[in-house]
């Protein structure tokens, strides 16, 4: 027990939490934007995977990590627009369309890597590079704080800025008001002149871009290569964080940070004398527990709303 506490209370663990939580934060905030637009983005997993693969391939062949990052975000944004088109233009069910895009991304990335590199596993033989880290002068020498904050990847900082940005977008901009109105009551929004479909397209594009940043981080910030299906369910866990956070930016932020902490704990416990089977279940067990908590809270809230009033 003492060894576990030593791991949890160490600055290395806290730094790992920020690093591991990065893709969860970006994907969850992206999922929140889509939910607020009235369309569930089940394709977060596929968008992250496509962005991770595209980023590594473009960066490796062009020699520019910036080009790789932009390419990855662009592909994920296009998938967001494709999901919107399938739902809004063809009337497809958003859940089924999202699952289809996830399957397309899984098979498509494997095929692209094999076609371009003749490798079925990933891009480990391609030098794609990593995105830069951000040193914080003046903070490096501060005990614990310097070890935790300084030297984090640039996308990690973008992930932590995404939450206040989206909160500001929702509550301080015209687009944010239109987005929330469209997601809650599209007919009423259309009756006052809001272009419902245009707002939903924009919301799904922004959702895809945020998920793309999460995917780029996995292949160009977390490591420097792409591995087949490297997202490993992070997109679905991020979607759980959206609902656990009550569809509010800061609630989603805390939920995603909690999932990141669970995965970081699993990684750290893997170095101790703990059964690996138990360690590997921690992030998924926490996801199930979080969804059960969300369902219980929702059921309890509904029971209070329909409770008879005693006279």
Buried (B, 14 or more C-beta within 10 A) or exposed (E): EEEEEEBBEBBEBBBBBBBBBBBBBBBBBBBBBBBBBBBBBBBBBBBBBBBBBBBBBBBBBEEBBEBBBBBBBBBBBBBBBBBBBBBBEEEBEBEEBBBBBBEBBBEBBBEBBEEEBEBEBBBBEBEBBBBEBEEBEEBEEEEEBBBBBBBBBBBBBBBBEBBEEBBEBBEEEEEBBBBBBBBEEBEEBBEEEBEBBEBBBBBBBBBBBBBBBBBBBBBBBBBBBBBBBBBBEBBBBBBBBBBBBBBBBEBBBBBBBBBBBBBBBBBBBEEEEBEEEEBEEBBBEBBEEBEEEBEEEEEEEEEEEEEEEEE
